[in-house]
Amino acid sequence: MNPKEALEVPDMNMSQLLFDLCIPLGCDYLEPIKDVGPKFLLKLIREYGAS
């Protein structure tokens, strides 16, 4: 997934990209959410907005 595509979502900044998109996909401290990928998360963010 291209980060530029995610940042084109209205009101999405780099901090929101990290919290709303990257962390649910998994990080050093958390397992990824099962059956949730970046395209699905981006769809939800476009539909409901970033936090």
Secondary structure as GFF3:
##gff-version 3
##sequence-region A 1 51
A	DSSP	alpha_helix	3	7	.	.	.	ID=ss1
A	DSSP	alpha_helix	14	16	.	.	.	ID=ss2
A	DSSP	pi_helix	17	22	.	.	.	ID=ss3
A	DSSP	three_ten_helix	23	25	.	.	.	ID=ss4
A	DSSP	alpha_helix	38	48	.	.	.	ID=ss5
###
